[in-house]
């Protein structure tokens, strides 16, 4: 999930500057208030926010230094329709009022910060947050990704590890 924003294609210029006007302590307070939700699954939104950040970050490609938590691609149909992102529309919907309240906050930063607050709320460590992720202005980046072939049965050519993990910098350490 990382603290450093990853640079991607077609990010909004304004989003990178606007984050300096956001009161991140206030955003954290708003996110903390969202965590307990009796109508959701096990009564907490923390797990789905953590999953949202994981899936957002999972598009990172270390070879091109693109994707990752930058871009907020699940706002667009190509990325949102990926079967691995099933159920994350609900997480994004729960976060939408926070985004409206803090318009200078990028979706990319919001999704990552929500996961940090979720980890902390469930007893995990406090995580220092570094803002600056930007949102892509359209679906062009993800539309190009749609043409990439999927590995057979989701495994790498050697068959020992899920193919998508080979793109991630921590692949060998954590798989």
Phi, psi and omega in degrees: 000322168059158176267330186277128177292138177269138179276131179229176181284148169057039176278151180290135179293321183294326184298326180290335181267324187297333185300337181291341180267001183272134175273093185292333175295320178293321177298315178302318179297316179299316181295322178298321179295334180282338192303311178279121180215097184302335182278353184256126169031260183262013178094001180223138176273351183307310182299320181287330175291322177295318179296320178302313180295319179300313181289326175297317181284338184292353177274000182298136177238109184294334181293321182253356183054042178236170179079212181076207186285358175273141172112323182055051185295339181291356173286345183250150189304315184303311181284321181296327183279353178300127182305331179291342180263011180303135177088351183277349175301323179297316179299315180296322180294320178296330182273345184302318177299327177293318179298317179296323180289332181235076187297338178282351180278127177285153174300321181301313177294319181300314183296320180289315180298322178299323179290321178299314179296321178298317178297314180296318183296329181268014175098003178282180182288154172291136183241124177293134183253131175246113180281172174130359177290147182243160179259138175290146186274345178204186187270004187307315181299314184284330177298322177294326180293335183300332182277354179287132180289148177270140178296147180297128181058020178073010182254155176294166181308326178283346176080001186264347186213141177306134187302321184296335182289338178295338179280339188273143183294335183265010189308309185289328183287323189248002180249000000 
